[in-house]
């Protein structure tokens, strides 16, 4: 085999190795890109679910606060009636009223 043949086969082998390397790198990059897209889709779906849950909790908190407010108003309106039923004055704010009873 002469030098020219060796150089020719070396160029062919180098080109073939370069092509295989390029194909392998492309496949690896495609696999990594697909993994990244799946992970992004997963986290986007999780974020959407958590936003929905946060909105539900916000509505629940508003309803609970409204219920507490209504309950306080109900208690404040019924206290004078309870005191009157026990024979106490309706307002304990009167001078000389014993609030420790």
DSSP file (Angstrom, degrees, kcal/mol; ACC not computed):
  #  RESIDUE AA STRUCTURE BP1 BP2  ACC     N-H-->O    O-->H-N    N-H-->O    O-->H-N    TCO  KAPPA ALPHA  PHI   PSI    X-CA   Y-CA   Z-CA
    1    1 A X              0   0    0      0, 0.0     2,-0.1     0, 0.0     0, 0.0   0.000 360.0 360.0 360.0 134.6    0.0    0.0    0.0
    2    2 A X     >  -     0   0    0      1,-0.1     4,-2.0     4,-0.0     3,-0.3  -0.426 360.0-100.9 -96.5 173.5    1.4    3.3   -0.9
    3    3 A X  H  > S+     0   0    0      1,-0.2     4,-2.5     2,-0.2     5,-0.2   0.850 120.3  56.4 -62.5 -38.2    1.2    6.6    0.9
    4    4 A X  H  > S+     0   0    0      2,-0.2     4,-2.0     1,-0.2    -1,-0.2   0.888 107.6  48.1 -65.2 -39.0   -1.6    7.9   -1.4
    5    5 A X  H  > S+     0   0    0     -3,-0.3     4,-2.7     2,-0.2     5,-0.2   0.897 111.3  50.4 -65.6 -42.3   -3.8    4.9   -0.5
    6    6 A X  H  X S+     0   0    0     -4,-2.0     4,-2.1     1,-0.2    -2,-0.2   0.922 111.6  47.9 -63.0 -44.2   -3.2    5.4    3.2
    7    7 A X  H  X S+     0   0    0     -4,-2.5     4,-2.1     2,-0.2    -2,-0.2   0.896 112.0  50.5 -63.9 -39.7   -4.1    9.0    3.0
    8    8 A X  H  X S+     0   0    0     -4,-2.0     4,-2.2     1,-0.2    -2,-0.2   0.942 112.6  44.6 -63.9 -49.1   -7.2    8.2    1.0
    9    9 A X  H  X S+     0   0    0     -4,-2.7     4,-2.7     1,-0.2    -1,-0.2   0.850 111.1  55.2 -65.6 -32.7   -8.4    5.6    3.5
   10   10 A X  H  X S+     0   0    0     -4,-2.1     4,-2.5    -5,-0.2    -1,-0.2   0.904 108.6  47.8 -64.5 -41.7   -7.6    7.9    6.4
   11   11 A X  H  X S+     0   0    0     -4,-2.1     4,-2.4     2,-0.2    -2,-0.2   0.914 113.2  48.2 -65.8 -42.1   -9.8   10.7    4.9
   12   12 A X  H  X S+     0   0    0     -4,-2.2     4,-2.5     2,-0.2    -2,-0.2   0.926 113.6  47.0 -63.5 -44.8  -12.6    8.2    4.3
   13   13 A X  H  X S+     0   0    0     -4,-2.7     4,-2.8     2,-0.2     5,-0.2   0.903 112.7  49.3 -64.2 -41.8  -12.3    6.8    7.9
   14   14 A X  H  X S+     0   0    0     -4,-2.5     4,-2.6     2,-0.2    -1,-0.2   0.908 112.3  48.0 -65.2 -41.2  -12.2   10.4    9.4
   15   15 A X  H  X S+     0   0    0     -4,-2.4     4,-2.4     2,-0.2    -2,-0.2   0.914 112.9  48.2 -64.6 -42.8  -15.2   11.4    7.4
   16   16 A X  H  X S+     0   0    0     -4,-2.5     4,-2.5     2,-0.2    -2,-0.2   0.928 113.1  47.2 -63.6 -45.4  -17.1    8.3    8.4
   17   17 A X  H  X S+     0   0    0     -4,-2.8     4,-2.6     1,-0.2    -2,-0.2   0.900 111.8  51.3 -62.7 -41.3  -16.1    8.8   12.1
   18   18 A X  H  X S+     0   0    0     -4,-2.6     4,-2.5    -5,-0.2    -1,-0.2   0.914 110.6  48.9 -62.6 -42.2  -17.2   12.5   11.9
   19   19 A X  H  X S+     0   0    0     -4,-2.4     4,-2.5     2,-0.2    -2,-0.2   0.915 112.1  47.7 -63.3 -44.4  -20.6   11.4   10.4
   20   20 A X  H  X S+     0   0    0     -4,-2.5     4,-2.7     2,-0.2    -2,-0.2   0.917 113.0  48.6 -62.8 -42.9  -21.2    8.9   13.1
   21   21 A X  H  X S+     0   0    0     -4,-2.6     4,-2.7     2,-0.2    -2,-0.2   0.909 111.6  49.6 -63.1 -42.4  -20.2   11.4   15.8
   22   22 A X  H  X S+     0   0    0     -4,-2.5     4,-2.2     2,-0.2    -2,-0.2   0.909 112.3  47.5 -63.4 -42.8  -22.5   14.0   14.3
   23   23 A X  H  X S+     0   0    0     -4,-2.5     4,-2.3     2,-0.2    -2,-0.2   0.913 113.2  48.1 -65.2 -43.0  -25.4   11.5   14.1
   24   24 A X  H  X S+     0   0    0     -4,-2.7     4,-2.5     2,-0.2    -2,-0.2   0.913 112.0  49.3 -64.5 -42.8  -24.8   10.4   17.7
   25   25 A X  H  X S+     0   0    0     -4,-2.7     4,-2.6     1,-0.2    -2,-0.2   0.900 110.9  50.5 -63.9 -40.0  -24.6   14.0   19.0
   26   26 A X  H  X S+     0   0    0     -4,-2.2     4,-2.3     2,-0.2    -2,-0.2   0.909 111.3  47.7 -63.4 -42.7  -27.8   14.9   17.1
   27   27 A X  H  X S+     0   0    0     -4,-2.3     4,-2.3     2,-0.2    -2,-0.2   0.905 112.7  49.3 -65.4 -41.1  -29.7   11.9   18.6
   28   28 A X  H  X S+     0   0    0     -4,-2.5     4,-2.5     1,-0.2    -2,-0.2   0.923 111.8  48.3 -63.8 -43.7  -28.4   12.8   22.1
   29   29 A X  H  X S+     0   0    0     -4,-2.6     4,-2.5     2,-0.2    -2,-0.2   0.889 111.0  50.8 -64.8 -38.6  -29.5   16.4   21.7
   30   30 A X  H  X S+     0   0    0     -4,-2.3     4,-2.4     2,-0.2    -1,-0.2   0.907 111.0  48.6 -64.9 -41.3  -32.9   15.3   20.5
   31   31 A X  H  X S+     0   0    0     -4,-2.3     4,-2.4     2,-0.2    -2,-0.2   0.920 113.1  47.2 -64.4 -43.5  -33.3   13.0   23.5
   32   32 A X  H  X S+     0   0    0     -4,-2.5     4,-2.6     2,-0.2    -2,-0.2   0.894 111.6  51.0 -64.7 -39.5  -32.3   15.8   25.9
   33   33 A X  H  X S+     0   0    0     -4,-2.5     4,-2.5     2,-0.2    -2,-0.2   0.910 110.6  48.9 -63.7 -42.1  -34.6   18.3   24.2
   34   34 A X  H  X S+     0   0    0     -4,-2.4     4,-2.3     2,-0.2    -2,-0.2   0.910 111.7  49.3 -64.5 -42.1  -37.5   15.8   24.5
   35   35 A X  H  X S+     0   0    0     -4,-2.4     4,-2.5     1,-0.2    -2,-0.2   0.922 111.6  49.2 -61.3 -43.8  -36.7   15.2   28.2
   36   36 A X  H  X S+     0   0    0     -4,-2.6     4,-2.6     1,-0.2    -2,-0.2   0.906 110.7  49.7 -63.5 -41.7  -36.6   19.0   28.8
   37   37 A X  H  X S+     0   0    0     -4,-2.5     4,-2.4     2,-0.2    -1,-0.2   0.892 111.1  49.5 -65.3 -39.2  -39.9   19.5   27.0
   38   38 A X  H  X S+     0   0    0     -4,-2.3     4,-2.3     2,-0.2    -2,-0.2   0.918 112.7  47.5 -64.3 -42.2  -41.5   16.7   29.1
   39   39 A X  H  X S+     0   0    0     -4,-2.5     4,-2.6     2,-0.2     5,-0.2   0.902 111.5  49.9 -66.3 -40.5  -40.2   18.3   32.3
   40   40 A X  H  X S+     0   0    0     -4,-2.6     4,-2.4     2,-0.2    -1,-0.2   0.921 111.5  49.1 -62.9 -43.3  -41.3   21.8   31.2
   41   41 A X  H  X S+     0   0    0     -4,-2.4     4,-2.3     2,-0.2    -2,-0.2   0.898 110.8  51.3 -63.2 -39.6  -44.8   20.4   30.5
   42   42 A X  H  X S+     0   0    0     -4,-2.3     4,-2.3     1,-0.2    -2,-0.2   0.948 113.3  42.9 -61.1 -49.5  -44.9   18.6   33.9
   43   43 A X  H  X S+     0   0    0     -4,-2.6     4,-2.4     1,-0.2    -2,-0.2   0.845 112.8  53.3 -69.8 -32.6  -43.9   21.8   35.8
   44   44 A X  H  X S+     0   0    0     -4,-2.4     4,-2.2    -5,-0.2    -1,-0.2   0.911 110.6  47.3 -66.2 -41.5  -46.3   23.9   33.8
   45   45 A X  H  X S+     0   0    0     -4,-2.3     4,-2.4     2,-0.2    -2,-0.2   0.906 112.2  50.2 -65.4 -40.7  -49.2   21.5   34.5
   46   46 A X  H  X S+     0   0    0     -4,-2.3     4,-2.5     1,-0.2    -2,-0.2   0.917 110.2  49.9 -63.1 -42.9  -48.2   21.5   38.2
   47   47 A X  H  X S+     0   0    0     -4,-2.4     4,-2.3     2,-0.2    -1,-0.2   0.896 110.2  50.6 -62.7 -40.0  -48.1   25.3   38.3
   48   48 A X  H  X S+     0   0    0     -4,-2.2     4,-2.2     2,-0.2    -2,-0.2   0.917 111.0  48.6 -64.6 -42.5  -51.6   25.5   36.7
   49   49 A X  H  X S+     0   0    0     -4,-2.4     4,-2.4     1,-0.2    -2,-0.2   0.912 112.3  48.6 -62.9 -41.5  -53.0   23.0   39.2
   50   50 A X  H  X S+     0   0    0     -4,-2.5     4,-2.5     2,-0.2    -1,-0.2   0.857 109.2  52.4 -69.7 -34.3  -51.5   25.0   42.1
   51   51 A X  H  X S+     0   0    0     -4,-2.3     4,-2.2     2,-0.2    -1,-0.2   0.915 110.6  48.8 -64.4 -41.1  -52.9   28.3   40.7
   52   52 A X  H  X S+     0   0    0     -4,-2.2     4,-2.2     1,-0.2    -2,-0.2   0.926 112.1  48.2 -62.4 -44.6  -56.3   26.7   40.6
   53   53 A X  H  X S+     0   0    0     -4,-2.4     4,-2.6     1,-0.2    -2,-0.2   0.891 109.6  53.0 -63.7 -39.4  -55.9   25.4   44.1
   54   54 A X  H  X S+     0   0    0     -4,-2.5     4,-2.3     1,-0.2    -1,-0.2   0.900 108.9  49.3 -63.4 -40.3  -54.8   28.9   45.3
   55   55 A X  H  X S+     0   0    0     -4,-2.2     4,-2.4     2,-0.2    -1,-0.2   0.899 111.0  50.5 -65.3 -39.1  -57.9   30.5   43.7
   56   56 A X  H  X S+     0   0    0     -4,-2.2     4,-2.5     1,-0.2    -2,-0.2   0.925 111.5  47.6 -63.4 -43.9  -60.1   27.9   45.5
   57   57 A X  H  X S+     0   0    0     -4,-2.6     4,-2.6     2,-0.2    -1,-0.2   0.875 109.9  53.3 -64.6 -36.8  -58.4   28.6   48.8
   58   58 A X  H  X S+     0   0    0     -4,-2.3     4,-2.1     2,-0.2    -2,-0.2   0.929 111.0  45.7 -64.0 -44.8  -58.8   32.3   48.2
   59   59 A X  H  X S+     0   0    0     -4,-2.4     4,-2.4     2,-0.2    -2,-0.2   0.906 113.0  51.1 -63.5 -40.6  -62.6   31.9   47.6
   60   60 A X  H  X S+     0   0    0     -4,-2.5     4,-2.6     1,-0.2    -2,-0.2   0.901 109.2  50.4 -63.5 -40.9  -62.8   29.6   50.6
   61   61 A X  H  X S+     0   0    0     -4,-2.6     4,-2.7     2,-0.2    -1,-0.2   0.901 109.6  50.7 -63.8 -41.1  -61.1   32.1   52.8
   62   62 A X  H  X S+     0   0    0     -4,-2.1     4,-2.5     2,-0.2    -2,-0.2   0.927 112.7  46.2 -62.2 -44.6  -63.4   34.9   51.6
   63   63 A X  H  X S+     0   0    0     -4,-2.4     4,-2.5     2,-0.2    -2,-0.2   0.906 113.0  49.7 -64.3 -41.0  -66.5   32.7   52.4
   64   64 A X  H  X S+     0   0    0     -4,-2.6     4,-2.6     2,-0.2    -2,-0.2   0.918 111.4  48.8 -64.6 -43.1  -65.0   31.8   55.8
   65   65 A X  H  X S+     0   0    0     -4,-2.7     4,-2.5     2,-0.2    -2,-0.2   0.906 111.3  49.9 -63.0 -42.0  -64.3   35.4   56.6
   66   66 A X  H  X S+     0   0    0     -4,-2.5     4,-2.5     1,-0.2    -2,-0.2   0.909 111.1  49.9 -62.5 -41.1  -67.9   36.4   55.6
   67   67 A X  H  X S+     0   0    0     -4,-2.5     4,-2.6     2,-0.2    -2,-0.2   0.902 111.0  48.5 -63.7 -42.2  -69.2   33.6   57.8
   68   68 A X  H  X S+     0   0    0     -4,-2.6     4,-2.7     2,-0.2    -2,-0.2   0.919 111.6  49.9 -63.7 -43.0  -67.2   34.8   60.8
   69   69 A X  H  X S+     0   0    0     -4,-2.5     4,-2.2     1,-0.2    -2,-0.2   0.925 112.2  47.2 -61.1 -44.6  -68.3   38.3   60.2
   70   70 A X  H  X S+     0   0    0     -4,-2.5     4,-2.5     1,-0.2    -1,-0.2   0.901 111.3  52.1 -63.9 -40.3  -71.9   37.2   60.1
   71   71 A X  H  X S+     0   0    0     -4,-2.6     4,-2.6     2,-0.2    -2,-0.2   0.905 109.0  49.5 -63.0 -42.0  -71.4   35.1   63.2
   72   72 A X  H  X S+     0   0    0     -4,-2.7     4,-2.8     1,-0.2    -1,-0.2   0.908 111.4  49.4 -63.2 -41.1  -70.0   38.0   65.1
   73   73 A X  H  X S+     0   0    0     -4,-2.2     4,-1.9     2,-0.2    -2,-0.2   0.905 111.2  49.7 -64.5 -40.0  -73.0   40.2   64.0
   74   74 A X  H  X S+     0   0    0     -4,-2.5     4,-1.6     2,-0.2    -2,-0.2   0.928 112.9  46.2 -63.9 -44.6  -75.4   37.4   65.1
   75   75 A X  H  X S+     0   0    0     -4,-2.6     4,-1.8     1,-0.2     3,-0.2   0.923 111.6  51.6 -64.5 -43.4  -73.7   37.1   68.5
   76   76 A X  H  X S+     0   0    0     -4,-2.8     4,-0.5     1,-0.2    -1,-0.2   0.848 111.9  47.4 -63.2 -32.1  -73.6   40.9   69.0
   77   77 A X  H  < S+     0   0    0     -4,-1.9     4,-0.4    -5,-0.2    -1,-0.2   0.774 114.8  44.8 -80.1 -24.5  -77.3   41.1   68.2
   78   78 A X  H  X S+     0   0    0     -4,-1.6     4,-2.2    -3,-0.2     3,-0.3   0.689  91.6  81.0 -94.0 -18.4  -78.3   38.2   70.5
   79   79 A X  H  X S+     0   0    0     -4,-1.8     4,-2.7     1,-0.2     5,-0.2   0.908  90.6  51.7 -56.8 -46.8  -76.2   39.2   73.6
   80   80 A X  H  X S+     0   0    0     -4,-0.5     4,-2.3     1,-0.2    -1,-0.2   0.885 110.6  49.7 -59.5 -35.5  -78.7   41.8   74.9
   81   81 A X  H  > S+     0   0    0     -4,-0.4     4,-2.0    -3,-0.3    -1,-0.2   0.895 110.8  49.0 -69.0 -38.9  -81.5   39.3   74.6
   82   82 A X  H  X S+     0   0    0     -4,-2.2     4,-1.3     2,-0.2    -2,-0.2   0.914 112.7  47.9 -64.9 -42.4  -79.5   36.7   76.6
   83   83 A X  H  <>S+     0   0    0     -4,-2.7     5,-2.4     1,-0.2     4,-0.4   0.903 111.1  50.5 -65.4 -40.1  -78.6   39.2   79.2
   84   84 A X  H ><5S+     0   0    0     -4,-2.3     3,-1.0    -5,-0.2    -1,-0.2   0.872 107.1  54.9 -65.5 -35.9  -82.3   40.3   79.5
   85   85 A X  H 3<5S+     0   0    0     -4,-2.0    -1,-0.2     1,-0.3    -2,-0.2   0.790 108.0  49.6 -67.9 -26.8  -83.3   36.6   79.8
   86   86 A X  T 3<5S-     0   0    0     -4,-1.3    -1,-0.3    -3,-0.3    -2,-0.2   0.460 120.1-110.1 -89.1  -1.6  -80.9   36.3   82.8
   87   87 A X  T < 5S+     0   0    0     -3,-1.0    -3,-0.2    -4,-0.4     2,-0.2   0.590  76.8 129.6  84.4  10.8  -82.3   39.4   84.4
   88   88 A X      < -     0   0    0     -5,-2.4    -1,-0.3    -6,-0.2    -2,-0.1  -0.579  69.2 -89.9 -91.5 159.4  -79.2   41.4   83.8
   89   89 A X        -     0   0    0     -2,-0.2    -1,-0.1     1,-0.1    -3,-0.0  -0.372  32.9-122.4 -66.3 150.6  -79.3   44.9   82.3
   90   90 A X  S    S+     0   0    0      1,-0.2     2,-0.5    -7,-0.1    -1,-0.1   0.775  99.8  45.9 -66.5 -25.9  -78.9   44.8   78.5
   91   91 A X    >   -     0   0    0      1,-0.1     3,-0.8    -8,-0.1    -1,-0.2  -0.972  60.6-166.5-123.7 123.0  -75.9   47.0   78.7
   92   92 A X  T 3  S+     0   0    0     -2,-0.5     5,-0.1     1,-0.2    -1,-0.1   0.393  77.8  85.7 -83.0   4.7  -73.1   46.4   81.1
   93   93 A X  T 3   +     0   0    0      3,-0.1    -1,-0.2     2,-0.1     3,-0.1   0.439  61.2 117.0 -85.4   0.7  -71.7   49.8   80.4
   94   94 A X  S X  S-     0   0    0     -3,-0.8     3,-2.2     1,-0.1    -5,-0.0  -0.378  80.4 -92.3 -71.3 146.7  -73.9   51.4   83.0
   95   95 A X  T 3  S+     0   0    0      1,-0.3    -1,-0.1    -2,-0.1     3,-0.1  -0.344 112.5  17.1 -59.5 134.3  -72.2   53.1   85.9
   96   96 A X  T 3  S+     0   0    0      1,-0.3    -1,-0.3    -3,-0.1     2,-0.3   0.440  87.5 144.0  85.7   0.0  -71.8   50.8   88.8
   97   97 A X    <   -     0   0    0     -3,-2.2     2,-0.9    -5,-0.1    -1,-0.3  -0.546  49.9-132.1 -74.9 136.3  -72.5   47.6   86.7
   98   98 A X    >   -     0   0    0     -2,-0.3     3,-0.8     1,-0.1    -1,-0.1  -0.788  24.2-178.9 -91.4 108.1  -70.4   44.7   87.8
   99   99 A X  T 3  S+     0   0    0     -2,-0.9    -1,-0.1     1,-0.2    -7,-0.0   0.490  72.2  73.8 -87.5  -1.5  -68.8   43.2   84.7
  100  100 A X  T 3         0   0    0      1,-0.2    -1,-0.2    -3,-0.0    -2,-0.0   0.506 360.0 360.0 -87.5  -3.1  -67.1   40.4   86.7
  101  101 A X    <         0   0    0     -3,-0.8    -1,-0.2     0, 0.0    -2,-0.1   0.499 360.0 360.0 -67.8 360.0  -70.4   38.5   87.2
